[in-house]
Amino acid sequence: MIRTINGDTGSREIKPCGNFWSSPDLYLVGDRVSRTEVRVGGTVQVAALVTNLRKAPIDSIEVEAWVCDYTAGNLPNAIQSPPDRVTGFRLNAIEAGETREIVCDQLWTPTARQLAINGGHLCIVANVWSSGVDGRQLIGAVIQPCCDCHHAWRNIQIFAAGTGMRIKKLMRLWGAAGSEKPQDIFVEVFANNDAAAFGAGEKDLLEHSIWARHVKFAGRAKGNTKAITVSGRGFEGEHRVELTLDPRKPQEIEIDLELPKGKPGSVQVYDVVSRDRKTDEVIGGARMLALTLPDDFKLPKQAPKRRRR
């Protein structure tokens, strides 16, 4: 299992299916800005914490993962290339009830072109299995953490701004991978003030971000759905919109958030969720953590690196 939520026991199906886009057990290692954010030229790898839920040891464990655009659409899709599909392998057994880190082998050094849309914020999805024992390789399928504890999805990013400032975020949504048919969906953006929306994955991201060194975390603050709007081709200034996704090219939307008044260091949580218009099934989701900065805050300048002679 790769945990989907804090306290995950591996029991599936999760109902209602939601809040699955913030797995605390998927992250980037290496020269990164945070566990889900990279910089141009910084070399990183994908890592996963894998837990053995069985009563006996399991060996020869495989992990496959994809680094994708920050999106609330179908995944794996919008895959960054390179690194494409990355893989990790653990020969030694994981004992019953134990958790071990598996780091994927492939190194990835992002380019400016790859980070042009999302500025380094990424989504990571993964699958884990042991051939003939538990789980299976993902072939011609999509990641479904609510139905399969071998799947995981982590799609969170931090925005930092002063009270009353506006944050604009571009997001690309893709149709289902492998499908040739258009997909009709709803996209909704809202403040998520539930306790479950700020769990281990969110706290972990804050603690490992650049902001943790400069801003003292002051707890959660209540978000305001009215402060957020979505715009795109053919619509503007709405919280819930209808889209038709083409599997061959992405639909781009812009999310506009005016950060409500909050105590410096407080965090508000906003979710972007897409649903199938026919079935109301949740297709995907993304989370935004809005960190309130003091009005006089200035990020300290970093000293230039000395060249080695």
Backbone torsions as a table, in degrees:
resi	resn	phi	psi	omega
1	MET	NA	143.1	164.6
2	ILE	-114.5	119.6	-173.0
3	ARG	-59.2	140.7	174.8
4	THR	-93.8	-40.0	-179.7
5	ILE	-134.3	163.9	175.8
6	ASN	-62.6	133.3	-178.9
7	GLY	81.4	12.8	-178.9
8	ASP	-62.9	127.2	178.7
9	THR	-101.1	-4.1	-178.0
10	GLY	91.6	-7.8	179.6
11	SER	-67.6	129.0	179.7
12	ARG	-132.4	146.9	19.9
13	GLU	-92.7	143.3	175.3
14	ILE	-82.8	122.5	178.4
15	LYS	-131.0	137.3	-11.5
16	PRO	-66.6	152.0	-177.6
17	CYS	-78.6	104.9	179.9
18	GLY	-166.6	169.9	176.7
19	ASN	61.8	24.2	-177.1
20	PHE	-93.6	4.0	-173.4
21	TRP	-99.0	22.0	-179.9
22	SER	-135.7	45.4	179.2
23	SER	-54.4	128.4	178.0
24	PRO	-78.9	-5.8	-172.3
25	ASP	-106.5	12.5	174.8
26	LEU	-121.5	133.7	-177.8
27	TYR	-166.3	170.6	176.9
28	LEU	-101.7	144.4	174.0
29	VAL	-123.6	153.6	-179.5
30	GLY	115.0	-149.4	-176.4
31	ASP	-85.5	74.7	-178.4
32	ARG	-118.2	164.1	178.1
33	VAL	-79.5	-45.8	174.3
34	SER	-146.1	-174.1	-176.0
35	ARG	-70.3	-12.4	176.2
36	THR	-130.8	17.9	-177.3
37	GLU	-135.8	134.5	-178.0
38	VAL	-119.3	170.3	176.3
39	ARG	-124.5	155.2	177.2
40	VAL	-60.1	127.6	177.9
41	GLY	87.2	-7.3	179.4
42	GLY	-88.8	121.8	-175.8
43	THR	-84.6	129.1	-176.1
44	VAL	-133.7	166.0	171.3
45	GLN	-134.5	157.5	176.6
46	VAL	-91.2	136.6	178.2
47	ALA	-128.9	150.9	178.5
48	ALA	-138.0	141.0	171.0
49	LEU	-92.8	122.3	-175.7
50	VAL	-113.8	129.9	-179.0
51	THR	-112.7	133.8	176.7
52	ASN	-90.2	110.9	-179.2
53	LEU	-88.8	-6.0	-178.0
54	ARG	-81.5	170.6	-178.5
55	LYS	-90.8	0.4	179.0
56	ALA	-130.8	157.5	178.4
57	PRO	-62.6	150.2	175.1
58	ILE	-126.8	130.1	176.9
59	ASP	-116.1	-176.9	179.7
60	SER	49.6	56.9	-176.3
61	ILE	-94.1	133.1	-177.6
62	GLU	-117.4	142.7	175.7
63	VAL	-125.3	134.9	170.3
64	GLU	-123.2	140.7	-176.4
65	ALA	-145.0	159.2	178.8
66	TRP	-134.2	136.0	172.4
67	VAL	-98.0	119.6	-172.8
68	CYS	-122.4	168.6	170.9
69	ASP	-55.5	151.2	170.1
70	TYR	-68.2	105.2	-172.0
71	THR	-148.0	159.1	174.6
72	ALA	-108.2	15.6	-178.1
73	GLY	-93.6	-163.6	-179.0
74	ASN	-67.1	141.3	177.2
75	LEU	-139.0	149.8	2.9
76	PRO	-78.2	123.4	174.1
77	ASN	-155.9	174.8	-175.5
78	ALA	51.8	40.5	-173.8
79	ILE	-76.0	135.7	176.0
80	GLN	-72.4	131.6	-178.2
81	SER	-133.2	113.0	-8.3
82	PRO	-68.2	166.2	15.3
83	PRO	-94.8	0.3	-176.2
84	ASP	59.2	-143.1	178.0
85	ARG	-78.8	129.9	177.1
86	VAL	-115.0	153.8	-174.2
87	THR	-137.2	150.3	174.4
88	GLY	-135.6	157.3	-176.0
89	PHE	-144.6	137.1	174.6
90	ARG	-124.8	114.5	180.0
91	LEU	-76.4	-44.9	-178.0
92	ASN	-67.6	148.6	-175.0
93	ALA	-70.3	148.3	165.0
94	ILE	-98.9	122.4	-177.1
95	GLU	-68.8	161.5	179.6
96	ALA	-56.4	127.3	178.1
97	GLY	81.5	-4.1	-178.2
98	GLU	-90.2	159.4	177.1
99	THR	-123.9	134.3	179.7
100	ARG	-136.4	148.1	177.5
101	GLU	-84.8	134.8	172.2
102	ILE	-121.9	120.5	-180.0
103	VAL	-100.7	128.5	178.9
104	CYS	-67.8	146.5	-171.0
105	ASP	-70.6	-36.4	-170.1
106	GLN	-73.1	135.9	174.9
107	LEU	-92.8	144.9	178.5
108	TRP	-133.4	127.5	175.8
109	THR	-116.0	102.2	-174.6
110	PRO	-62.6	146.6	175.8
111	THR	-103.0	164.7	178.4
112	ALA	-61.3	-36.3	179.6
113	ARG	-63.3	-41.3	-178.3
114	GLN	-67.0	-30.3	-175.6
115	LEU	-99.9	9.6	-175.2
116	ALA	-64.6	-36.2	-176.6
117	ILE	-79.7	-49.6	-170.6
118	ASN	-109.5	8.1	172.7
119	GLY	59.3	25.3	177.9
120	GLY	103.1	-11.7	177.8
121	HIS	-80.8	132.3	-172.2
122	LEU	-133.5	164.5	171.8
123	CYS	-114.4	139.1	178.1
124	ILE	-120.3	131.0	172.6
125	VAL	-126.7	151.8	-174.9
126	ALA	-152.2	162.5	177.1
127	ASN	-140.2	142.5	179.6
128	VAL	-128.6	144.8	177.8
129	TRP	-161.3	165.9	170.6
130	SER	-131.3	113.8	-170.7
131	SER	-52.9	126.1	177.4
132	GLY	77.0	-1.7	-176.7
133	VAL	-118.2	-52.7	-173.8
134	ASP	-156.7	126.9	179.1
135	GLY	74.3	-178.1	179.6
136	ARG	-157.9	160.8	178.1
137	GLN	-64.7	146.8	-179.1
138	LEU	-85.6	108.9	179.4
139	ILE	-127.7	120.2	178.1
140	GLY	61.2	33.7	-177.8
141	ALA	-135.8	177.3	176.8
142	VAL	-118.6	160.5	178.4
143	ILE	-73.4	126.1	-178.2
144	GLN	-134.1	78.1	-176.4
145	PRO	-60.9	-27.0	-179.4
146	CYS	-72.4	-20.5	-176.9
147	CYS	-107.6	-19.9	-172.6
148	ASP	-141.0	118.3	-177.1
149	CYS	-74.9	-4.1	174.6
150	HIS	-83.3	-11.7	-179.0
151	HIS	-99.7	149.0	176.3
152	ALA	-149.4	155.0	-173.0
153	TRP	-145.1	125.8	176.3
154	ARG	-130.3	117.6	-172.2
155	ASN	-146.8	74.1	-178.5
156	ILE	-129.4	145.3	170.7
157	GLN	-144.2	159.7	-178.2
158	ILE	-107.8	131.8	168.3
159	PHE	-110.9	137.0	176.8
160	ALA	-123.0	128.4	-177.8
161	ALA	-159.9	160.0	176.5
162	GLY	-78.4	161.4	178.6
163	THR	-54.7	132.3	178.0
164	GLY	84.2	-6.2	179.2
165	MET	-77.6	155.1	179.5
166	ARG	-100.9	138.5	177.1
167	ILE	-118.3	128.2	176.9
168	LYS	-118.5	134.1	-176.0
169	LYS	-134.6	125.3	174.5
170	LEU	-86.4	141.2	177.7
171	MET	-140.8	138.7	177.1
172	ARG	-109.3	134.0	179.7
173	LEU	-114.8	135.3	-177.0
174	TRP	-116.7	151.5	171.4
175	GLY	-71.5	172.4	-177.2
176	ALA	-61.0	132.6	178.9
177	ALA	-62.8	136.0	178.6
178	GLY	85.5	-7.4	-179.6
179	SER	-96.9	147.0	176.7
180	GLU	-104.9	-1.7	-176.2
181	LYS	-98.5	143.1	173.1
182	PRO	-62.0	153.8	-177.5
183	GLN	-124.0	123.7	179.6
184	ASP	-90.8	124.1	-176.1
185	ILE	-136.4	163.3	164.4
186	PHE	-103.2	143.8	168.9
187	VAL	-123.1	127.4	-178.7
188	GLU	-127.1	135.6	176.7
189	VAL	-118.6	128.5	-174.7
190	PHE	-153.9	160.0	173.7
191	ALA	-76.9	126.5	178.4
192	ASN	-105.6	101.4	-176.1
193	ASN	-98.0	9.8	178.5
194	ASP	-70.9	149.7	178.6
195	ALA	-61.0	-35.7	-177.4
196	ALA	-66.2	-17.5	-178.2
197	ALA	-81.0	-1.7	177.7
198	PHE	-135.2	76.3	-176.2
199	GLY	-109.9	-149.7	-174.9
200	ALA	-62.1	-39.7	-178.6
201	GLY	-64.8	-40.6	-179.3
202	GLU	-70.2	-44.8	-179.9
203	LYS	-64.2	-40.0	178.9
204	ASP	-61.6	-41.9	-179.4
205	LEU	-64.9	-42.4	178.0
206	LEU	-63.1	-44.4	-176.7
207	GLU	-65.1	-27.1	-177.9
208	HIS	-105.2	16.7	-179.9
209	SER	-97.3	166.4	177.6
210	ILE	-62.8	-28.7	-176.0
211	TRP	-71.2	-24.3	-178.2
212	ALA	-63.0	-25.4	-179.3
213	ARG	-82.3	-12.3	-172.0
214	HIS	-125.6	-18.4	-176.5
215	VAL	-128.7	130.4	177.9
216	LYS	-81.5	121.3	-178.2
217	PHE	-65.6	128.8	-174.9
218	ALA	-116.4	24.3	175.7
219	GLY	89.0	-176.0	-178.2
220	ARG	-86.0	152.7	172.6
221	ALA	-127.7	153.6	-178.3
222	LYS	-74.4	128.8	177.5
223	GLY	-84.0	167.5	-177.0
224	ASN	-129.0	110.4	-179.0
225	THR	-60.3	-32.5	-178.7
226	LYS	-66.5	-16.0	-178.7
227	ALA	-84.0	1.4	-173.7
228	ILE	-124.2	142.0	177.2
229	THR	-139.5	159.4	178.0
230	VAL	-124.1	133.6	178.2
231	SER	-130.1	157.3	179.0
232	GLY	-176.0	-168.5	-178.2
233	ARG	-69.2	112.0	177.6
234	GLY	96.3	-2.5	177.8
235	PHE	-151.8	158.9	-176.7
236	GLU	-159.3	138.3	170.3
237	GLY	67.7	39.1	179.8
238	GLU	-122.7	159.1	177.7
239	HIS	-92.7	-28.1	-178.0
240	ARG	-132.1	121.9	-175.5
241	VAL	-128.5	156.6	176.0
242	GLU	-103.7	132.5	-179.9
243	LEU	-133.0	154.4	169.9
244	THR	-117.8	117.0	-175.1
245	LEU	-92.8	134.2	174.9
246	ASP	-95.5	125.9	-178.4
247	PRO	-66.7	-13.8	-176.5
248	ARG	-94.7	-19.7	179.9
249	LYS	-149.3	150.1	-174.0
250	PRO	-81.4	155.9	171.1
251	GLN	-101.7	126.9	-176.3
252	GLU	-100.3	134.8	175.2
253	ILE	-126.8	158.8	176.0
254	GLU	-121.4	126.1	178.5
255	ILE	-100.1	128.6	-176.2
256	ASP	-120.1	115.8	-178.1
257	LEU	-121.9	124.7	171.2
258	GLU	-96.4	112.3	-172.9
259	LEU	-65.2	115.9	179.9
260	PRO	-66.0	166.9	-179.4
261	LYS	-62.9	133.9	180.0
262	GLY	-154.8	159.2	177.6
263	LYS	-68.2	135.5	177.9
264	PRO	-53.0	131.6	-177.7
265	GLY	92.5	-6.9	179.3
266	SER	-83.6	157.4	-175.7
267	VAL	-125.6	132.2	173.2
268	GLN	-109.9	146.7	-176.4
269	VAL	-112.9	129.1	177.4
270	TYR	-126.8	138.7	-179.9
271	ASP	-116.6	144.1	171.3
272	VAL	-114.1	117.0	-174.0
273	VAL	-126.4	133.6	175.9
274	SER	-111.8	140.9	-179.2
275	ARG	-132.5	148.1	173.7
276	ASP	-69.4	130.1	-176.4
277	ARG	-67.9	-28.7	-177.9
278	LYS	-81.7	-42.2	-173.5
279	THR	-105.2	-13.5	-174.2
280	ASP	65.4	13.9	178.1
281	GLU	-70.7	137.1	177.4
282	VAL	-72.1	124.5	-179.4
283	ILE	-92.6	-42.5	-177.5
284	GLY	-167.9	171.1	-178.9
285	GLY	-158.0	158.6	176.5
286	ALA	-141.5	150.8	-177.0
287	ARG	-122.9	140.1	176.2
288	MET	-119.6	127.7	174.1
289	LEU	-102.1	114.4	-178.9
290	ALA	-96.3	108.1	-177.9
291	LEU	-95.5	123.5	-179.1
292	THR	-84.1	123.8	178.8
293	LEU	-96.0	152.7	171.9
294	PRO	-59.5	148.8	-177.0
295	ASP	-59.9	-29.9	-177.8
296	ASP	-99.7	17.4	-174.9
297	PHE	-70.5	136.6	172.6
298	LYS	-136.2	128.6	179.8
299	LEU	-69.3	124.3	-179.5
300	PRO	-57.9	141.5	177.9
301	LYS	-76.2	139.1	178.1
302	GLN	-85.3	140.6	177.1
303	ALA	-68.7	139.7	179.3
304	PRO	-62.6	143.2	179.2
305	LYS	-73.3	137.8	177.3
306	ARG	-77.1	139.4	177.0
307	ARG	-78.0	138.6	175.6
308	ARG	-77.6	136.8	178.7
309	ARG	-92.6	NA	NA
